[in-house]
Amino acid sequence: MSTDSTPVPNVLVVEDEMILRMRAVDIVEDAGFNPVEAVNADQAIAILEARSDISLLFTDIQMPGSIDGLKLAHAVHDRWPSIKIILVSGQVRPSDKETPTDSRFFGKPLGVEQMITELQDMVGAGALRIVPDTTILPADVTPASSGSNAGSPRSAQEVVLSAENSSLRLLLEQAGIDAEALLVQAGIDAKEREAADKLQRLILGELHHRIKNTLATVSAIASQSFRAAPSVEAGQKAMEGRLGALGRAHDVLMQVRWASTSLTHTLSSATEPYDSQGSRRFHFNGPDLRITSGAVIALAMTFNELCTNTTKFGALSVPAGRVEVAWTIDDPTQRLHLSWTESGGPPVQPPTRLSFGTRMMRSLGQQLNGQVQLAYEPGGFIYRLDVPLSAVAAAA
């Protein structure tokens, strides 16, 4: 660690996806800088107006809110020209004419070593020098060797993701070929075929975007799971649990074609794998509410961490333990209050370190423009979420 008193530069990270934002924060910290988090452009502008110590803007392009990341970048370049800018996206690739002068663009999933190098090149060396690839490799996997024409060695995770990207690209191309053949066999005339081709391109484009975004999320989950794991086995188990939670959330959304779904159904689906043999150790109490797809994934991932923790250390680590999940809607303030309360378990001890699960639970409050409280009461751990109803409820 650096011993001089030079202030550590601050990097403003703007990303609406909770897990991807946490991944970007880790990259910024590994480069030796202080991350400052925002979930949309409106929050980012508010932060920049309130402080003058931001050295670099690190923003996703696709974001909800009044403006997207590209417009945010131009606004920052115009008002604060000294701030460096990095743009990232898994869907679009803007041209040089569309991006601010001297800004840089990177596609998702993000390459860790490259991003750290770019950050340090744009801002400085930072306060720390941390080896970026902390992934623990299985014994039978080694990074690709570097020859005279090779780039930096890639981790096993990056090799797997690259292979998956190639396979998905081939599948998309084959889908296009198959669709054209089916149209010909069906005898669809040229005009109808042109309309079908446009629809097909639209569907494939959306599919490709969802696949790339999912790959970026999987990459972030893998990195986070192995980052502080005491062993390969522990990291693998944590990653499998988180990927399983993500898969169950997608199953829930597929049932409603990625539209709104029930809060009760979302929570029961997230906790079902941990309710041993249907013994009803989880109790739900609250009015039914239809929530957005973004809230479904965020809540599913958070509840997976809560379930994992309670089965290891909390109420559900003993036969008599129970968990009550309750929520209410405050009509005058239009806010959702949700609590997770454990009882009947062993005495609670506050954690000695800030784990990925704890970070995720706290990040959910920021994701939904609300607050999260974690209480390590002697009688049982309590998690409270207080958010605006508009941040989770689907439009009528």
N, C-alpha and C positions, 0 to 999 in steps of 0.2 A: 504494500500500500504506500502511496505517496506520502512524504513527510513534510512537504512544503505547505504553506498556508494559502495557496492559490485556490479560490472558490471553484468547486466542481460545477461544470456547465449543466444546465437544466434542459431536458428534451421533452417537449410536449407531445404525448402520444394520444392520437385521436382514432378510436376504433370502437364501433358499436357492438361488435361480437365479443362477449365476455372473455372466452378462452383465448381468442386471438389477441385481444388487448393484453392479457396477462403474459402471453408469449412475447409480444413486442416489448413489454416492460422488462422482461428478463434479458432480452437482447441489449436494450439500452443500459441496463445495470452491468452486464458483462463487458460492455464497451468502456465502462468507467464513469458513466454519467448518472445524474439524478433524473428519474422519470417523473413527469407530472401528467396525470391521466384525465382524459375527457372522453365522453361517449358520443358526442356529436359536435358539429361545427358551432352551434350556439354556445355550448359550454366552453369550447376552445376560445372563442372570441372574448367571452367574459373573463377567462383566465388571463388572456393577453392584455386586456384593458386594465386588469387589477395589478399586474406585476410587470417588471421590466427586465427580468433576469432569464428569459427564455432564449436559448441559443439556436435551437433547431425545432422545426415542426415535422413530426413523423405521422402522416395521416393516410388512412384508407380513403379511396375515392368514393365507393358506394356507401352512403350513409343516409339514414332518415333524418328529417329535420328541414329547416328552411333552406339550407344550401348543402350541396354535396362537398366532398373533399377537394375536388378540383377548383370549385369556386372559392372554397376556404383558402386554398393555397394562393390564389390570385389576390384575395383580399389581404392576406397576411403580407404578401410581397409588396403590395401597394402601400399599406399602412406602416409596416415594420420591415423595411427593405434589408436590414442587417440580419434578419433571421433566416437561416438556411432551411431548405425544404426538401423532404423526401416523400414521394407519393408511392403508394402500393395499391395493388388491385389484383383480384383473381378473375376479373371479367373483362375489363376494358384495357386497352393499351393506347394511351393518348400519344399523339404526335408531338414533336418538339414545339410546333406552333401553338399547341393547346396548353402547354405547361409553362409556368413562370420561368424567366431567365435563370439559368444556373441551378435549377431544381433537378432532382434525379428521380427516376421511376424504377420500381422493381415489381415483378409479378409474384403472386403467391403460388405455392408455399415459399416462405422466405428462406434463403440460404444463410445460415447463422454466421459462418465465417465471413462471407462477403458483406453482410450487413454491418457487422462490427467494424470491418475495415473501412467501409464507406463512412460510417458515423465518425470514426476517428480521423479520417481524412478531411471531412467537412468541418468538424468542430475542434479537433485536437486529440491528444493522446488520452485524455481522461485521467481520473484519479487512480484507476486500478488497471492491472493487466491480468485478466482471468482467461484461462484456456476456454474457448467458447464451446467446444464439443465435450460436454461432461457426460454424455451418454455412455453407460456401461455396456460394452459389447459382449455378446455371448462368446463362449470359448471357441466356437467353430466359425466365427465371422471376423474378418479383418478388413480394414479399409483398403480401398483400391490403391495399389502402389503407384508412385508418381515417376514417370520417366521424363525424358528430356522435353517431350511435348505435352506432358500431362499437367492438369491444373492441381489445385489443392486436393488431398485425399478426401474422399467422401465417406461419411459414416454409413453404417449398415442401414440405418433408418432412411437416409437420403437415397441410397441405392434402391431400396424397396419402393419408395415413393416414385422414383423415376421410372421404374419398371411398370408400376401401376398406371402411371400417366400414359406411358406408351401403349399399354394394353387397352386402356379406355379410349384413347384416340383411335385405335384400330376398330374397336367396337362401334364407335360413332360413325366411322367411315363405312363400315359394313352395313350399319343400319340404313344409311342413305342409299346404298346400292340395292338392298333388299326392298326398300320402299318404292324405288323407281320400277323395279321388276314387277311388284304387285300392282302398281298403277297400270302398267302396260297390259298385264294379264286381265285386269278388270275391264279393259276397253275404254278407259276414261279419255275423253277427247282432250285436245291440246289446251283449251282454255281452262277446263277443270283441272288438268294436270298442273298448269302454272299456279293456280290457286293452292293446290295441294302441296306443291313444292315450297311455296312461301310459308305455309303453315308448318311444313316439316322443318324448314330452316329455323323457324321461330322456336319450335319445340326442342330441336337439337341444341340450339344456342342456350336455351334456359337449362337444359339437362347438363350441358357442358359447364355452365356457371355453377350449378349446384354441386357437381362432382368436384370441381376445383376448390370450391369453398369448403366442402366436406374434407377433402384431402388436406387442406391447410389446417382445419380443426383437428384432424387426426394427428397430423405432424406436431401440433402444439401440445396435444394431450400426451403423446409419446414422450416428448421432450420434458414436460413438466413431471411426468410420472417417474422418469429415470433420474431427474435432476438431483434429488435429495434422497434417492432410495438407498438403503443400507446394503442392498444386494441386488443382483440381477433378478432373482426370484421375486423379491418384494416389489421391484419396479414393474415387472411383468404382470404380477397380480393386480397392482393398482391400475395399470393401463387397461387390462382386460375388463375390470369393473367399470371404468369410466367409458370405455368404448361400448360396453353393454348398455350402460345408461343412455348413451347417445342413440344407440340402435333402438331401444324401447321408445324413446321420445319420437323418433322418426316413424316407428310403427303406429303410434297414436295419431300422428299427423297424416299418415297415409290413409288411415281409416276415414278421415274427413277431407281428403284431397288437399292437404296443407292449408285448410281454412281454420277457423276458430274451433276450439274444443272445450270440453268441460274441465274446470279446475279440479273437481273431485276425481274425475277419471285420470287426469294427469298425475295427481299425487298418489292415487292407489296403484297405478301402473309402476311408478317409481319405487314404491315401497314393497310391492308384492314379492319380489325375489328374496326379501329379508324377513318376511313373515313366515317363520318356520312352520311348515305343514299346516298352514291355514289356522293357526292358533289365535288369530285376531289380537296380536300384540300392539297393533296400531289402531287408534280410534280417531275418526274424523268427525268434525263438528263445524258446520258452516253452511251458508247459503250457496247453492250452485251458481256458478258464474262461468261465462264463456270467455276464454282468454286467447290471446294472439299466439301465432306459431313461435314467435321469438320468446315470449314468456314461457311457453311449454318447454322449450329446450333449456332455457336458463334455470327454471325451477327443477326440471328433471335432473340436471347435472348437480345442482346444489343439494337436492334431497338424496342423491346417491352418496355424496360425501357425508351427510348427516347419518345416513343408514350405516355406512361403513364404520364411522367412528363409534356409533352406539353399540354395534355388534362386537367391536373390539374392546372398547373401554367403558362404555356407558351402560344404560339400563338393560339393553337387550343382550348384554354379555352374561346375564344370569337369568334363570328360568322365570323369576317373579317380576322381571322388569316390564314396563309398559311405556308407550309413547303416545301422547295425545297431540293431535294436530288440529288446531282450531283457527278459524278466521271469521272476521266480521267486516262489514262495510259501514263506515261512518258517513251517513247521507249528507249532513251539513258540510263536511269538509271534502267529501268525495274521495276518501282514502280507504285503502285495503290494509287491515291489520291482521297479520298471520303469525301464529306462534307454534313452536315445536317444544313440548315440555316432556322431559323424561322423569320417570319415577320408579321406585322399587329396585334401583340398581346400586352398585357399590358407591362409596363416597367419591365425590368428584374432585379431581385435581386439575387446576389450570395447566395448559400445555407449557412446556419449557421453550418451544420454538414456534415460529410462524410457519405452519405447513401450507402446502398447496391447497388442501381442502379448506383451511381457515381463510386463506386469501380469496378463494372462490366464493365462499359464503359472504364475505364482506363485499366482494366486488359486485354481487348481485344487487345490493342496495344502490350502488352507483349506476349500474346498468339500467335500473328502472327508475332512476331519479328519486330515490327514497333513502331510507336508513335501515341498517342492520345492527342489532344488538346481540352480543353473545354473553350469556351470564353463566358462570361456573358455580352454581349454587350447591351447597353441601348435599341437598336432597335430590339433585338431578340437574343436568345441563338444560339450559333454555335458549332457544333461538327465536328472535323476534324480527319480523320484516314489516316495515311500515312504508307503503308506497302510494303514489297517486293512483286512483282507480283507472285513470286514462292511460297509464303506462302499461297495464296488463289486460284490461278488458277489451274484447273485440267490439268493433262497431256493430250496432244493431242492424 
